[in-house]
Amino acid sequence: MPESVIQGLGVVALVGEIIGAGALVLGFLMVTARWAREARSLGALSAYDRYRKSLGRVVVIGLEILVAVTIIKTITVDATPEALGLLAVMIGIRTMLSWTTVLEMSGRWPWQREPARNS
């Protein structure tokens, strides 16, 4: 692969890392601010469940961005066995966090079917 393409993808990876980290920080701040507003009007316990679910969504989105960037970076810029091992660990951690977040938000594992609704 030409060096200019590798350098360009390195810049894309760096920008993606900034976007992923920014999504986590900004999402946390926005969700926390909304929780503070809702806690004043509804009460802290009533607003907590919604806060937890919203924060879980922020974490999943931020991790998905960071994993995508890590894949790009590993494949193009830093294709060493150590980087591939780190990528595998990161994807494993992201998968477990995503599954447990879905469990927390919906009360079921991602591969479980939704219970039938009685009409």
C-alpha positions as CSV (number, residue, x, y, z in Angstrom):
1,M,0.0,0.0,0.0
2,P,1.4,3.4,-0.9
3,E,2.9,5.4,2.0
4,S,0.6,8.4,1.3
5,V,-2.5,6.1,1.7
6,I,-1.2,4.7,5.0
7,Q,-0.5,8.2,6.3
8,G,-4.0,9.3,5.2
9,L,-5.6,6.4,7.0
10,G,-3.5,7.1,10.1
11,V,-5.0,10.6,10.1
12,V,-8.5,9.1,9.6
13,A,-7.8,6.8,12.6
14,L,-6.6,9.7,14.8
15,V,-9.7,11.8,13.9
16,G,-11.9,8.7,14.5
17,E,-10.3,8.2,18.0
18,I,-11.0,11.9,18.8
19,I,-14.7,11.5,17.6
20,G,-15.1,8.3,19.6
21,A,-13.7,9.7,22.8
22,G,-15.7,12.9,22.2
23,A,-18.9,10.9,21.8
24,L,-18.3,9.3,25.1
25,V,-17.5,12.5,26.9
26,L,-20.2,14.6,25.3
27,G,-22.8,11.9,25.6
28,F,-22.0,11.4,29.3
29,L,-22.3,15.2,29.9
30,M,-25.6,15.5,28.0
31,V,-27.2,12.4,29.6
32,T,-26.1,13.6,33.0
33,A,-27.4,17.1,32.5
34,R,-30.8,15.6,31.4
35,W,-30.8,13.3,34.5
36,A,-30.2,16.3,36.7
37,R,-33.2,18.2,35.2
38,E,-35.4,15.2,35.4
39,A,-34.3,14.4,38.9
40,R,-35.5,17.8,40.1
41,S,-38.9,17.4,38.5
42,L,-39.6,13.7,38.8
43,G,-37.3,12.7,41.7
44,A,-33.9,11.1,41.5
45,L,-35.1,7.5,41.6
46,S,-37.6,8.0,38.9
47,A,-35.0,9.5,36.6
48,Y,-32.3,7.0,37.4
49,D,-33.6,4.1,35.2
50,R,-33.8,6.4,32.2
51,Y,-30.3,7.8,33.0
52,R,-28.9,4.3,33.2
53,K,-30.4,3.2,29.8
54,S,-29.3,6.5,28.1
55,L,-25.8,6.2,29.5
56,G,-25.6,2.6,28.3
57,R,-26.5,3.7,24.8
58,V,-23.7,6.3,24.9
59,V,-21.2,3.7,25.9
60,V,-22.2,1.3,23.2
61,I,-22.1,4.0,20.5
62,G,-18.7,5.3,21.7
63,L,-17.2,1.8,21.8
64,E,-18.5,1.0,18.3
65,I,-16.8,4.0,16.9
66,L,-13.5,3.2,18.8
67,V,-13.6,-0.4,17.6
68,A,-14.1,0.6,14.0
69,V,-11.2,3.0,14.2
70,T,-9.0,0.4,15.9
71,I,-9.8,-2.0,13.1
72,I,-8.8,0.6,10.4
73,K,-5.7,1.4,12.3
74,T,-4.6,-2.2,12.9
75,I,-5.2,-3.3,9.4
76,T,-3.5,-0.4,7.7
77,V,-1.1,1.4,10.0
78,D,0.0,-1.0,12.7
79,A,-0.4,-4.5,11.5
80,T,1.8,-6.3,14.1
81,P,0.9,-9.4,16.1
82,E,0.7,-7.3,19.2
83,A,-1.7,-4.9,17.6
84,L,-3.9,-7.8,16.4
85,G,-3.9,-9.2,19.9
86,L,-4.9,-5.9,21.3
87,L,-7.7,-5.6,18.7
88,A,-9.0,-9.0,19.6
89,V,-9.0,-8.1,23.3
90,M,-10.7,-4.8,22.6
91,I,-13.4,-6.4,20.5
92,G,-14.0,-9.0,23.2
93,I,-14.4,-6.3,25.8
94,R,-16.7,-4.3,23.6
95,T,-18.8,-7.3,22.9
96,M,-19.2,-8.2,26.5
97,L,-20.0,-4.5,27.4
98,S,-22.5,-4.3,24.6
99,W,-24.2,-7.6,25.7
100,T,-24.4,-6.6,29.3
101,T,-25.7,-3.1,28.4
102,V,-28.4,-4.6,26.3
103,L,-29.3,-6.9,29.2
104,E,-29.5,-3.9,31.6
105,M,-31.6,-1.8,29.1
106,S,-34.0,-4.5,27.9
107,G,-33.9,-7.2,30.6
108,R,-32.9,-9.9,28.1
109,W,-29.8,-11.0,26.2
110,P,-29.3,-9.8,22.6
111,W,-29.9,-13.2,21.2
112,Q,-33.1,-13.8,23.1
113,R,-36.4,-13.2,21.3
114,E,-38.7,-10.5,22.6
115,P,-41.6,-12.0,24.6
116,A,-44.8,-12.2,22.7
117,R,-47.1,-9.3,23.4
118,N,-50.7,-10.1,24.4
119,S,-53.1,-8.0,22.4
